[in-house]
């Protein structure tokens, strides 16, 4: 269902900035606006919201019927693969007096399609990423409750997956079971996420799946699902067999940083200070260079959205904000350890850590 209040609010923001329209490709942004998230592929499709509160949609004919369903009587312009989309898009822009105007573009409009559009007609493309991200940065009570339920699902999955992991399994075996369990517990958009064994975990965005768990192994798991459109995101690192003293020291440093970040994440806190509270723990332990990413990211209709928890994101926390706290240490060729929770500033202005499953060091017996 189209969020008419949001369309009105966006139109006011666009007019304030001298922008005539906002293009929104399939994404969490579109889910937020329409309650629907069409499949995103290389074929150009976009919702356009104008500063006059007008809506229209451009898509390939193969998704026309779907678009007609969620556009609720608003104009749908369709194009065929054999013809290309540029002429159809130009006609839509002409119909709504957008030629020669300033048009904001959200983060999922593909660059190669945008280049074609700019060659086909005259308009000025400007960064539209913040329009919807900052509009949805404050979650409603219903959205916060759905975030809680989404996090509760992955907590249950973690409790079960620890009992499942055995030497001889591959990363893929564990990912497949994580996805299955997410679905069993009511999650949507379930996937195995990242399962990284030993040195593979030193790559924070590792996406392989063939490594085998040995009699002594480090297993890092970063996964999530959605519940009624709201994402969860959790990372836990466990040890198969007995952890060495060095592994325990690294793990406890990351845990201390995780807790320090969450303690600093209070209502009104300056976001760069939150990042530094966790980062300083790891720096003081001598591993500052090995903590090579931001402390966290916002979460909601997308897995990554505002607010971004790092030193250059100049904003104060406020009630309704939801974000991850995920410090890590990544020693190339050796080991990676990350611990991640989703945190909200709830309706009462209190800090609430949504993931309740244990963060204490776990050693799986062999």
Secondary structure as GFF3:
##gff-version 3
##sequence-region A 1 366
A	DSSP	alpha_helix	4	16	.	.	.	ID=ss1
A	DSSP	beta_strand	21	24	.	.	.	ID=ss2
A	DSSP	alpha_helix	28	34	.	.	.	ID=ss3
A	DSSP	beta_strand	46	50	.	.	.	ID=ss4
A	DSSP	beta_strand	55	60	.	.	.	ID=ss5
A	DSSP	three_ten_helix	61	63	.	.	.	ID=ss6
A	DSSP	alpha_helix	64	71	.	.	.	ID=ss7
A	DSSP	beta_strand	75	79	.	.	.	ID=ss8
A	DSSP	alpha_helix	86	95	.	.	.	ID=ss9
A	DSSP	beta_strand	102	105	.	.	.	ID=ss10
A	DSSP	alpha_helix	111	120	.	.	.	ID=ss11
A	DSSP	beta_strand	124	127	.	.	.	ID=ss12
A	DSSP	alpha_helix	129	135	.	.	.	ID=ss13
A	DSSP	alpha_helix	141	164	.	.	.	ID=ss14
A	DSSP	alpha_helix	171	184	.	.	.	ID=ss15
A	DSSP	beta_strand	194	197	.	.	.	ID=ss16
A	DSSP	three_ten_helix	198	202	.	.	.	ID=ss17
A	DSSP	beta_strand	217	223	.	.	.	ID=ss18
A	DSSP	beta_strand	226	227	.	.	.	ID=ss19
A	DSSP	beta_strand	230	231	.	.	.	ID=ss20
A	DSSP	beta_strand	234	240	.	.	.	ID=ss21
A	DSSP	alpha_helix	245	264	.	.	.	ID=ss22
A	DSSP	alpha_helix	271	284	.	.	.	ID=ss23
A	DSSP	three_ten_helix	288	290	.	.	.	ID=ss24
A	DSSP	beta_strand	296	298	.	.	.	ID=ss25
A	DSSP	beta_strand	305	309	.	.	.	ID=ss26
A	DSSP	beta_strand	322	325	.	.	.	ID=ss27
A	DSSP	beta_strand	328	331	.	.	.	ID=ss28
A	DSSP	beta_strand	335	338	.	.	.	ID=ss29
A	DSSP	beta_strand	341	345	.	.	.	ID=ss30
A	DSSP	beta_strand	351	353	.	.	.	ID=ss31
A	DSSP	beta_strand	363	364	.	.	.	ID=ss32
###
